[in-house]
Amino acid sequence: MTLPPHAVREQWAVHNPGLDTSPMEVVALAKRIIALFDQAVEPLYDGAPLTAPELDVLVPLRYADEPSIARRLAANMGVSRAGMSKALAKLEKRGFIERVPNPADRRAALVTVTPAGEEAIDALFPRQLAVEAELLAGLGEDRDRVVTAMSRLAEVMERRMAEGSPAVPGGTRTAPVAPTA
């Protein structure tokens, strides 16, 4: 079992009394929640045709009204263009997406899901949602409060990033991250 954030903060306070460790409470919980979701869905992907991150790329494309471009996908997911390009190349090689030249911009390709990609998504995504629903079932009436609090957290962070992003120790600033839908 992981120490609760307040206990970790107390440990840090003993060794670094002047350090503001208050962000740890939120960040540690967010990381723990993501790790628990990842751990819960991991068995679904044993022997599956896709990985969980690949499914994350494909799901927005599955029901999109029109093809997308890699740059837009990368921005919406908060990943680098290079990382998205690499992921799309792997998916294309395995037949899950198709990229065709964009007539409006020759530098960008239009990305669509192939029938094989649709089949893989339709087989995996409902199973992943079922696991996630099971994990969250214990929230009961608190679910709306949790969603409201998490939405508020995302809004605050997005606003701070849009305002010029927080200063990083050493005088530099982090690169802005595009908000996700």
Solvent accessible surface area in square Angstrom, and as a share of the most:
residue,aa,sasa,rsa
1,M,219,0.98
2,T,86,0.50
3,L,87,0.43
4,P,55,0.35
5,P,20,0.12
6,H,101,0.45
7,A,20,0.16
8,V,37,0.21
9,R,71,0.26
10,E,106,0.47
11,Q,97,0.43
12,W,110,0.39
13,A,52,0.40
14,V,114,0.65
15,H,144,0.64
16,N,56,0.29
17,P,113,0.71
18,G,82,0.79
19,L,99,0.49
20,D,104,0.54
21,T,10,0.06
22,S,47,0.30
23,P,76,0.48
24,M,51,0.23
25,E,60,0.27
26,V,75,0.43
27,V,73,0.42
28,A,40,0.31
29,L,78,0.39
30,A,43,0.34
31,K,141,0.60
32,R,86,0.31
33,I,71,0.36
34,I,105,0.53
35,A,57,0.44
36,L,87,0.43
37,F,47,0.20
38,D,82,0.43
39,Q,123,0.55
40,A,30,0.23
41,V,8,0.05
42,E,112,0.50
43,P,88,0.56
44,L,24,0.12
45,Y,29,0.11
46,D,115,0.60
47,G,89,0.85
48,A,28,0.22
49,P,75,0.47
50,L,3,0.02
51,T,69,0.40
52,A,29,0.22
53,P,90,0.57
54,E,19,0.08
55,L,1,0.01
56,D,69,0.36
57,V,8,0.04
58,L,0,0.00
59,V,38,0.22
60,P,71,0.44
61,L,12,0.06
62,R,52,0.19
63,Y,160,0.61
64,A,48,0.38
65,D,151,0.78
66,E,118,0.53
67,P,51,0.32
68,S,11,0.07
69,I,15,0.08
70,A,28,0.22
71,R,97,0.35
72,R,117,0.43
73,L,8,0.04
74,A,1,0.01
75,A,42,0.33
76,N,71,0.36
77,M,59,0.26
78,G,42,0.41
79,V,69,0.39
80,S,70,0.45
81,R,157,0.57
82,A,78,0.60
83,G,36,0.35
84,M,3,0.01
85,S,52,0.33
86,K,130,0.55
87,A,26,0.21
88,L,0,0.00
89,A,45,0.35
90,K,107,0.45
91,L,0,0.00
92,E,65,0.29
93,K,180,0.76
94,R,106,0.39
95,G,32,0.30
96,F,20,0.08
97,I,4,0.02
98,E,90,0.40
99,R,67,0.25
100,V,63,0.36
101,P,113,0.71
102,N,18,0.09
103,P,121,0.76
104,A,97,0.75
105,D,30,0.15
106,R,222,0.81
107,R,215,0.79
108,A,15,0.12
109,A,34,0.27
110,L,39,0.19
111,V,1,0.01
112,T,48,0.28
113,V,21,0.12
114,T,27,0.16
115,P,109,0.69
116,A,50,0.39
117,G,0,0.00
118,E,59,0.26
119,E,130,0.58
120,A,7,0.06
121,I,3,0.02
122,D,64,0.33
123,A,59,0.45
124,L,4,0.02
125,F,60,0.25
126,P,73,0.46
127,R,122,0.45
128,Q,19,0.09
129,L,87,0.43
130,A,62,0.48
131,V,41,0.24
132,E,38,0.17
133,A,61,0.48
134,E,129,0.58
135,L,84,0.42
136,L,69,0.34
137,A,69,0.54
138,G,80,0.76
139,L,54,0.27
140,G,53,0.51
141,E,173,0.78
142,D,60,0.31
143,R,126,0.46
144,D,102,0.53
145,R,170,0.62
146,V,51,0.29
147,V,70,0.40
148,T,93,0.54
149,A,63,0.49
150,M,106,0.47
151,S,50,0.32
152,R,130,0.48
153,L,64,0.32
154,A,46,0.36
155,E,92,0.41
156,V,48,0.27
157,M,111,0.50
158,E,67,0.30
159,R,119,0.43
160,R,133,0.48
161,M,38,0.17
162,A,88,0.68
163,E,109,0.49
164,G,34,0.33
165,S,8,0.05
166,P,55,0.35
167,A,70,0.54
168,V,52,0.30
169,P,130,0.82
170,G,82,0.79
171,G,69,0.67
172,T,87,0.51
173,R,149,0.55
174,T,56,0.32
175,A,78,0.61
176,P,100,0.63
177,V,85,0.49
178,A,39,0.30
179,P,84,0.53
180,T,78,0.45
181,A,147,1.14
